[in-house]
Amino acid sequence: MVVCDTQHFRSLYGDLATCKANFKSVHRTFLETAGVTRSPASAAECAQSIAQAASVSKCSSLQGFFHRASLNLPTLPGCALTAGTLPDGATCYYDGQCQSTTCQKVGRTACGTCARPLAVGAACTSSSQCGLALNRWCRNNKCVTLAVVGQPCNATAGCREEDLACVGGVCVSPANLACNPNAQNCPFEYICTAGGRCQPFTYAGVGQTCGYVGGFNGWTDCAGGGYCQTGGNNTGACQASSEGQACAGGFRCPPPLSCTSSGAGGDKCTLPQPAACK
């Protein structure tokens, strides 16, 4: 991930030790959840496959893996999502619990229902309804198949990741692409500078300065899933995110936390709690 998805790595984890600890925690919870048939041995094989594929020349095979909130793995040896034992209609938390490999959820609810994935073109409110294991995503309330870097794209079938741009019918990195500073129309984790070019965010740690550091030619975001609490001068200090924090308005919870609906309490960053879905 450090090699293949540097921007997202810094945004979510900040450092390698935090990344390893979070992945270990999330996967242990997943493997111990009722209905999951995936074995620790297959998880180890997948980890080895990812390590072997993580070279600059093969990074395209990993595009999308690190961005997913669920545990739907790419088609590398040992990484295919294994069907679970829960039948359609059963309450679930992970796709891997279901025989259909699809745990359909409404919006940001934590628990869902095992069901057949919706077809491409069907109406949806969440990507979980479309079948992430089949690379189907919910965009503009319709299930679509999205492209990774280097693959064809268009207005309907766009790029899977938020930090890719569809240019000339192909998904590419947006670095140095022309943009409109007034519209700020660069993909996620990029800013349109005063000179009209997309540039990647830089990152700062907790307590460090963030925002428009040095003017409007760049944005310093907060590493490790932190958030920038800016003041009236367009700069501020990075704050640490925590469990129970409100996550409305596009706020991203740092792994292993995820933004889930808590009813009247609104959306909050929560730890995985598959045992609560019965």
matplotlib code that plots the C-alpha trace (Angstrom):
import matplotlib.pyplot as plt

x = [0.0, 2.9, 4.1, 0.8, -1.5, 0.7, -1.8, -4.5, -2.1, -1.0, -4.5, -5.9, -3.0, -0.1, 2.5, 3.2, 2.9, -0.6, -1.6, -0.4, -2.1, -5.4, -5.4, -4.6, -7.5, -10.0, -9.1, -9.2, -12.7, -13.8, -12.4, -14.1, -17.5, -20.3, -20.9, -17.4, -15.7, -12.4, -9.5, -6.4, -4.3, -6.1, -5.7, -2.0, -1.8, -3.6, -1.2, 1.7, 0.1, -0.3, 3.3, 4.4, 2.1, 3.1, 5.6, 5.2, 4.7, 1.9, 0.1, -2.9, -3.9, -4.2, -6.2, -9.3, -8.3, -7.1, -10.1, -12.8, -14.5, -15.5, -13.3, -13.9, -10.5, -9.2, -8.6, -5.1, -4.2, -5.9, -7.7, -11.0, -14.0, -15.2, -18.9, -20.2, -22.8, -25.7, -28.7, -30.5, -32.6, -30.2, -28.9, -25.2, -22.4, -19.8, -20.3, -18.2, -20.9, -23.4, -23.8, -24.4, -21.3, -23.5, -24.6, -27.1, -27.3, -29.4, -27.3, -24.8, -26.6, -24.2, -26.3, -27.7, -29.4, -27.9, -29.3, -28.6, -26.6, -28.5, -27.9, -26.0, -28.4, -30.7, -31.6, -29.6, -28.8, -25.6, -22.7, -23.3, -26.5, -24.8, -22.2, -18.8, -17.3, -18.4, -17.0, -20.4, -20.8, -23.7, -23.1, -25.9, -28.3, -27.6, -25.4, -22.5, -19.2, -16.3, -12.8, -9.4, -6.3, -5.5, -9.0, -11.7, -14.2, -17.0, -19.7, -21.7, -19.0, -16.5, -13.4, -13.7, -11.5, -12.2, -8.7, -8.7, -9.9, -11.5, -9.5, -9.8, -11.8, -9.2, -8.8, -5.6, -3.9, -5.0, -1.6, -0.9, -4.2, -5.7, -8.5, -10.6, -9.4, -12.9, -14.7, -12.1, -12.9, -10.0, -10.6, -10.4, -7.1, -6.1, -6.4, -6.7, -3.9, -4.1, -2.2, -5.0, -3.3, -4.3, -1.8, -1.9, -2.4, 0.5, 0.0, 0.7, 0.4, -1.7, -1.1, 0.7, -0.5, -3.0, -5.1, -3.9, -0.4, 1.7, -1.3, -3.7, -1.2, -1.6, -3.6, -2.1, -4.4, -4.1, -2.5, -3.8, -7.5, -7.3, -9.2, -8.2, -9.9, -9.4, -9.8, -10.6, -7.2, -7.7, -5.2, -5.6, -4.3, -4.7, -7.0, -7.1, -10.3, -11.9, -14.6, -18.0, -17.1, -19.7, -18.9, -21.5, -20.7, -18.2, -16.0, -13.9, -13.3, -9.8, -9.6, -10.7, -13.5, -16.3, -19.0, -22.3, -25.8, -26.7, -30.3, -31.3, -27.7, -26.7, -23.7, -20.7, -17.3, -17.7, -15.6, -16.8, -19.5, -20.6, -21.9, -24.6, -26.1, -28.3]
y = [0.0, 2.3, 1.8, 1.5, 4.0, 6.5, 9.3, 7.1, 5.4, 8.7, 10.0, 6.9, 5.5, 8.0, 5.3, 1.7, 0.5, 1.9, 0.4, -3.1, -2.9, -1.8, -4.4, -7.1, -6.0, -5.8, -9.1, -11.0, -9.7, -10.7, -14.2, -14.8, -13.7, -16.2, -17.4, -16.5, -19.5, -17.8, -19.4, -17.8, -19.8, -18.2, -14.8, -15.4, -16.5, -13.3, -11.2, -12.9, -12.3, -8.6, -8.3, -9.9, -7.7, -4.5, -3.2, -0.1, -2.2, -4.2, -1.6, -1.5, -4.9, -3.4, -0.3, -0.2, -2.8, -0.2, 2.1, -0.3, -0.1, -3.8, -6.8, -7.6, -8.6, -8.3, -11.3, -12.2, -15.7, -16.4, -13.1, -14.0, -13.4, -16.7, -17.3, -17.6, -19.9, -17.4, -17.8, -14.9, -13.1, -13.6, -10.5, -9.8, -7.3, -8.5, -9.7, -12.7, -14.1, -14.6, -17.4, -14.7, -12.8, -9.7, -8.1, -5.4, -2.3, 0.8, 4.0, 3.8, 1.2, -1.2, -4.3, -5.6, -8.6, -11.3, -11.1, -11.5, -8.5, -6.0, -6.0, -3.3, -0.4, -1.2, 1.5, 1.6, 3.7, 1.9, 0.1, -2.8, -3.5, -3.9, -6.5, -5.1, -8.6, -8.3, -4.7, -3.2, 0.2, 2.6, 5.9, 8.4, 5.9, 3.2, 0.1, 0.4, -1.4, 1.1, 1.1, 1.2, 3.1, 2.5, 1.1, 2.7, 5.0, 7.3, 9.5, 6.4, 3.9, 6.2, 5.5, 3.3, 5.5, 9.0, 10.1, 9.1, 11.1, 10.0, 11.7, 10.9, 7.8, 6.3, 6.4, 8.3, 10.0, 13.6, 15.0, 18.2, 18.0, 21.3, 22.4, 25.4, 27.0, 28.6, 25.3, 23.1, 20.2, 18.0, 14.4, 13.5, 14.1, 16.7, 20.4, 22.8, 25.4, 29.0, 28.1, 25.8, 22.4, 19.5, 18.8, 16.1, 17.0, 17.1, 15.7, 16.8, 15.1, 15.8, 19.3, 20.4, 23.2, 22.2, 24.0, 26.5, 26.5, 29.0, 30.3, 28.8, 26.8, 23.6, 22.0, 20.3, 17.6, 15.5, 12.1, 9.0, 9.9, 13.1, 16.2, 19.9, 22.3, 25.6, 29.1, 32.4, 32.5, 29.2, 27.4, 25.4, 22.5, 18.7, 17.0, 13.3, 11.4, 9.1, 6.5, 8.1, 11.2, 12.6, 11.8, 13.7, 15.9, 13.5, 13.2, 10.1, 7.9, 6.4, 2.5, 0.4, 2.9, 3.3, 5.9, 4.2, 5.5, 5.5, 6.5, 9.7, 10.2, 10.7, 9.2, 8.4, 6.7, 3.2, 0.0, -3.1, -4.8, -7.8, -9.6, -7.0, -8.0, -10.9]
z = [0.0, 0.7, -2.8, -4.7, -2.9, -1.1, -1.0, 0.6, 2.9, 4.4, 4.6, 6.5, 8.4, 8.6, 9.2, 8.5, 12.2, 12.5, 9.2, 10.2, 13.6, 12.1, 9.4, 11.9, 14.2, 11.4, 9.8, 13.2, 13.8, 10.3, 10.6, 14.0, 12.8, 12.5, 8.9, 7.7, 6.1, 5.2, 7.0, 8.5, 6.0, 3.0, 4.6, 4.9, 1.3, 0.3, 2.3, 0.5, -2.9, -2.1, -1.1, -4.4, -6.5, -4.7, -7.2, -9.3, -12.5, -10.9, -8.8, -11.2, -9.8, -6.4, -7.3, -5.2, -2.6, 0.0, -0.6, 0.4, 3.7, 3.5, 3.2, -0.5, -1.8, -5.4, -7.6, -6.5, -5.3, -2.0, -2.0, -3.7, -1.3, 0.0, 0.2, 3.8, 5.3, 5.9, 3.5, 1.8, 4.4, 7.3, 9.2, 8.4, 8.9, 6.3, 2.7, 3.6, 6.0, 3.1, 0.7, -1.9, -0.9, -0.6, 2.7, 1.5, 3.7, 3.5, 3.7, 6.6, 8.7, 10.4, 9.9, 6.6, 5.0, 2.9, -0.6, -4.3, -5.6, -7.7, -11.4, -13.2, -13.9, -10.9, -8.5, -5.3, -2.2, -1.1, -2.9, -0.6, -2.4, -5.8, -5.0, -4.2, -4.7, -8.4, -8.7, -8.7, -7.1, -6.4, -8.3, -8.8, -7.3, -9.9, -9.8, -12.2, -12.9, -12.4, -14.0, -12.3, -13.4, -17.1, -17.9, -20.2, -18.5, -19.5, -17.8, -16.9, -16.0, -14.3, -12.2, -9.1, -6.9, -5.8, -6.5, -10.2, -13.2, -16.4, -19.1, -22.8, -21.9, -19.6, -15.8, -14.9, -12.0, -11.8, -10.9, -13.0, -14.9, -15.8, -13.4, -12.4, -9.1, -8.5, -9.0, -7.2, -9.6, -8.9, -7.6, -3.9, -2.1, -4.8, -4.8, -7.8, -7.3, -8.2, -11.3, -12.5, -11.9, -9.7, -7.0, -4.3, -0.7, 1.6, 5.1, 8.7, 12.1, 15.1, 16.4, 13.3, 11.0, 8.2, 5.6, 3.0, 4.4, 2.3, 0.4, -2.1, -4.0, -2.0, 0.8, 3.9, 5.2, 8.3, 8.3, 10.0, 9.5, 11.5, 10.6, 10.0, 12.4, 10.5, 11.8, 10.0, 8.2, 6.3, 8.4, 11.6, 13.6, 13.0, 15.5, 16.2, 15.2, 17.8, 18.3, 18.7, 16.8, 14.4, 10.8, 8.7, 5.7, 4.1, 7.2, 6.9, 10.0, 10.3, 10.2, 11.9, 12.6, 10.0, 9.7, 10.6, 11.4, 15.1, 14.7, 16.4, 17.4, 13.7, 11.9, 14.1, 13.8, 15.3, 15.6, 13.7, 15.8, 13.7, 16.8, 17.2, 13.8, 14.7]

ax = plt.figure().add_subplot(projection="3d")
ax.plot(x, y, z, "-o")
ax.set_aspect("equal")
plt.show()
